[in-house]
Amino acid sequence: MRYLALLALLIIAVSACSTQKVPQEQVDEFAKCLTEKGVTMYGTFWCPHCARVKKNFGPSFQYVKYVECDARGDNEQSEFCIEKKIENYATFEFADGTREVGEPTFETLAIKSGCKVPGQ
């Protein structure tokens, strides 16, 4: 019984550590760095992956270079997306021309761009 209580406390402690919030300033700097390094996100206003990416960045998403690919969206650039052969959303394109599709983690974006992961 004593071991179960100790295990429960350990699980709670680990959970508390893993859910620490990263300061917004660090996420701002990360988003700005991505744009400075030539990273572009292509998406659509209706895309669920895009919505989750935007949610992960929070207010810092304003610093991410974003291209709207649906002709019905705000500030749309659908012709540019067609020229770039963007077929899936969200697509992140890096300065070297490589792409990540879906919901890449901050760690993946950092590795591909050379930017520092927020909170590390």
Contacts in CASP RR format, 6 or more apart in sequence:
PFRMAT RR
TARGET T0000
AUTHOR 0000-0000-0000
METHOD contacts of the structure
MODEL  1
MRYLALLALLIIAVSACSTQKVPQEQVDEFAKCLTEKGVTMYGTFWCPHC
ARVKKNFGPSFQYVKYVECDARGDNEQSEFCIEKKIENYATFEFADGTRE
VGEPTFETLAIKSGCKVPGQ
22 118 0 8 1.000
22 119 0 8 1.000
23 118 0 8 1.000
23 119 0 8 1.000
24 59 0 8 1.000
24 60 0 8 1.000
26 118 0 8 1.000
26 119 0 8 1.000
27 57 0 8 1.000
27 58 0 8 1.000
27 60 0 8 1.000
27 118 0 8 1.000
28 59 0 8 1.000
28 60 0 8 1.000
28 63 0 8 1.000
29 116 0 8 1.000
29 118 0 8 1.000
30 60 0 8 1.000
30 106 0 8 1.000
30 109 0 8 1.000
30 110 0 8 1.000
30 115 0 8 1.000
30 116 0 8 1.000
30 117 0 8 1.000
30 118 0 8 1.000
31 57 0 8 1.000
31 60 0 8 1.000
31 61 0 8 1.000
31 62 0 8 1.000
31 63 0 8 1.000
31 64 0 8 1.000
32 63 0 8 1.000
33 113 0 8 1.000
33 114 0 8 1.000
33 115 0 8 1.000
33 116 0 8 1.000
34 63 0 8 1.000
34 64 0 8 1.000
34 65 0 8 1.000
34 109 0 8 1.000
34 113 0 8 1.000
34 115 0 8 1.000
35 63 0 8 1.000
35 64 0 8 1.000
35 65 0 8 1.000
37 94 0 8 1.000
37 95 0 8 1.000
37 113 0 8 1.000
37 114 0 8 1.000
37 115 0 8 1.000
38 65 0 8 1.000
38 94 0 8 1.000
38 95 0 8 1.000
38 113 0 8 1.000
39 64 0 8 1.000
39 65 0 8 1.000
39 92 0 8 1.000
39 93 0 8 1.000
39 94 0 8 1.000
39 95 0 8 1.000
39 109 0 8 1.000
39 112 0 8 1.000
39 113 0 8 1.000
40 65 0 8 1.000
40 66 0 8 1.000
40 67 0 8 1.000
40 92 0 8 1.000
40 93 0 8 1.000
41 50 0 8 1.000
41 53 0 8 1.000
41 64 0 8 1.000
41 65 0 8 1.000
41 66 0 8 1.000
41 67 0 8 1.000
41 90 0 8 1.000
41 91 0 8 1.000
41 92 0 8 1.000
42 66 0 8 1.000
42 67 0 8 1.000
42 69 0 8 1.000
42 81 0 8 1.000
42 84 0 8 1.000
42 86 0 8 1.000
42 89 0 8 1.000
42 90 0 8 1.000
42 91 0 8 1.000
42 92 0 8 1.000
42 93 0 8 1.000
43 50 0 8 1.000
43 66 0 8 1.000
43 67 0 8 1.000
43 68 0 8 1.000
43 69 0 8 1.000
43 70 0 8 1.000
43 81 0 8 1.000
43 86 0 8 1.000
43 89 0 8 1.000
43 90 0 8 1.000
43 91 0 8 1.000
44 50 0 8 1.000
44 68 0 8 1.000
44 69 0 8 1.000
44 70 0 8 1.000
44 73 0 8 1.000
44 89 0 8 1.000
45 68 0 8 1.000
45 70 0 8 1.000
45 72 0 8 1.000
45 73 0 8 1.000
45 74 0 8 1.000
46 70 0 8 1.000
47 89 0 8 1.000
47 90 0 8 1.000
49 89 0 8 1.000
49 90 0 8 1.000
49 102 0 8 1.000
49 103 0 8 1.000
50 89 0 8 1.000
50 90 0 8 1.000
52 103 0 8 1.000
53 61 0 8 1.000
53 90 0 8 1.000
53 102 0 8 1.000
53 103 0 8 1.000
54 61 0 8 1.000
56 103 0 8 1.000
56 106 0 8 1.000
57 64 0 8 1.000
67 77 0 8 1.000
67 80 0 8 1.000
67 81 0 8 1.000
68 74 0 8 1.000
68 75 0 8 1.000
68 76 0 8 1.000
68 77 0 8 1.000
68 78 0 8 1.000
69 76 0 8 1.000
69 77 0 8 1.000
69 78 0 8 1.000
69 81 0 8 1.000
69 86 0 8 1.000
69 89 0 8 1.000
70 76 0 8 1.000
70 78 0 8 1.000
71 78 0 8 1.000
84 93 0 8 1.000
88 101 0 8 1.000
88 102 0 8 1.000
89 101 0 8 1.000
89 102 0 8 1.000
90 101 0 8 1.000
90 102 0 8 1.000
90 103 0 8 1.000
91 99 0 8 1.000
91 100 0 8 1.000
91 101 0 8 1.000
91 102 0 8 1.000
92 99 0 8 1.000
92 100 0 8 1.000
92 101 0 8 1.000
92 104 0 8 1.000
92 109 0 8 1.000
92 112 0 8 1.000
93 99 0 8 1.000
94 100 0 8 1.000
94 112 0 8 1.000
94 113 0 8 1.000
95 113 0 8 1.000
98 112 0 8 1.000
100 108 0 8 1.000
100 109 0 8 1.000
100 112 0 8 1.000
104 112 0 8 1.000
106 117 0 8 1.000
106 118 0 8 1.000
107 117 0 8 1.000
109 115 0 8 1.000
110 116 0 8 1.000
110 117 0 8 1.000
END
